[in-house]
């Protein structure tokens, strides 16, 4: 609406002034039919969204989607290696999602023993992708607002966020009270309850069949945060500040100007407020 355009002038829009929308699809069963329905609905991008985007099934699915839909943008992932990036690009993706196990609710690295620290993954994957002219999206691992600037400086063109928006009015679920404080439930997509819901709804599993679930995520309470617009406003301000410290007016300038150093645990403690009782 005109009111929303005036209220959120920096939202991402297409050439007709419509909000840009990406939609996720899987890689099995009716994924081609789902992709076709989304393309017909004028979606801006298809996100081939699986936990391990560098497996044969995912790569074949990307190839099929690209063969059938020549003019739609495809985002593939998730991967955490140079080889994964290059194989997805070879299959025809326009962007790659990077991140195996960095999310706040994710336990993949503990349960499966697989993953790459997010900064390292973003840096190495971006080196490979940039040579091919393909952007990467850093998916997960932003514990502090400044981590967004770091992910972009490491080579990402965008960051994908989840935990930051959990607890807002727009996130699923109602507000619950605990010890006089407001919270909302935040579930990882690989948590036990999320998997159980899908199996019961889509595969008609009974409760007795749910013992076979091996979750790679948890459910948690997060503080209620109010409007998502207010959260985004704070994140935008933090990113602008981080870029200004690097004398960067664009993400490309941030790639060029940023310098990284290793710090100790003492240095990390010093980076936060210390020796005071916060109000």
Secondary structure, DSSP 8 states (H G I E B T S, - for coil): -HHHHHHTTTS-B-TTS-B--EEEE-SSTTHHHHHHHHHHTT-SEEEEE-S-TTSHHHHHHHHHHHHH-TTSEEEEEEE-SHHHHHHHHHHT-SEEEE-SS-STTB-HHHHT-----HHHHHHHHHHHHHHTT-EEEEES---STHHHHHHHHTT-SEEE-STTTTTBTTSSS--EEETTEEEEEEE-TTBHHHHHHHHHHHS---GGGGGG---SB-EEEEE--B-HHHHHHHHHHHHHHHHHHTT-SSHHHHHHH-------HHHHHHHS--SS---
